[in-house]
Amino acid sequence: PVRLEQQQAAARIEESSDSPHEAACSMDEAACSMEQRERETRQKLQSYNLLKYCDAFIEQGYDDPDFWFKLDTTQLDSLAQKVGMHTNDMAKFKNKLRREAKR
């Protein structure tokens, strides 16, 4: 699936009169941003000992660890269901988020 950043970059390209080189740079920036978030997601889940869910997080669009802290309990439960997280792992995930949010 095409990520939001790629869609936005493509829209900017269509709307602008940028050269093909500038357009390619915009797409590269979106790809770099996406890769950075995916790397951060992998690192965060690894630190939580939940790396086995990394691909599902990315596939479901939960590839921004900063966003996780903005979710309420119901939304976290929905995230867990979408990524196929087991109940015990979800409790671990919520606890880790709570502890980090207090820092």
N, C-alpha and C positions, 0 to 999 in steps of 0.2 A: 504493500500500500504506500501511496505517496504521502509523505509527511507534510504537515502544515507549512513548515518553513519553505519546502520546495514549492508548494502551491503558491505561497506568497511571493517567492522570488520569481516564479513564472509569471504571475500577474503583474509584477513590477516591470518585467521585461516587456510584456505585451503593451503595457500602458506607456512606457517610456520610448524615447527615440535613441536609446543607448546603442552604442556600437555592439556588434556581436561579441567583441572582446569583453566589454563591460558587462554584457549580459551573462557571459560565461563566468566571470568573476563573482557575480551575484549568486549564481547557482553553486559555485565552489564554496562561498561563505556559508550558505545554508547547509551544505553537506558537512562542512567543518563544524558548524554549531551542533548539528545533529550527532556527529561522531563524538564530540566533547560531552554532550549530555549522556549519550549511551555509555561512555567510559565512566562518567561519574555515577551512573546508575549501577554499573557493574561493581565499582569500588564500594559503594554504599551497601549494596546487598551482600557483598562478600564480607564487609565488616559486621553485618548483622547475622552472618552465617546462614544466609538465605539465597545464595548465588544460584541455586537450582531454578529459581523463578525469574532470573534475569531476562531470558528471551521472551517470556510471556509478558513481563512488564513493558518491554520495548515494543512488542507486537501490538499490545493493547493501548499504546500511546502514553504510558506512565513512565516516560524516560527522563523526567525532570525531578530529581530528588527534592528540590526546593518546593515543588508543588505538593508533595506528599504532606508536608507540614500544614498546608492550608485546608486539608480535608477534615471533615467532621467524622464522627464515629460511623454514621450510616454510609458515608461515601467511602470510608476505609473498608467497610464490610463489602461494599460493591466491588471495590478494587480487588479484594481478596478472592471474591467469587470469580471475577473475570480472569484472573491469572492462575486460578486453580490452586490457591493456597489452602493448605490444611489448617484446621482450627488451632492447633498448638502453634503453628508457625505464624498465624495471624496474631495471636496473643503476643508472641515474641516481637513481631514487627511493630505493633502498637506500643509496646513497652519501650522499645528502642527509640521510636519517634518521640514519645513523651519525655524520655530522659534527655534527648538531644535538644528538644524545644526549651527545656528549663535552663540550659546553659547560657 
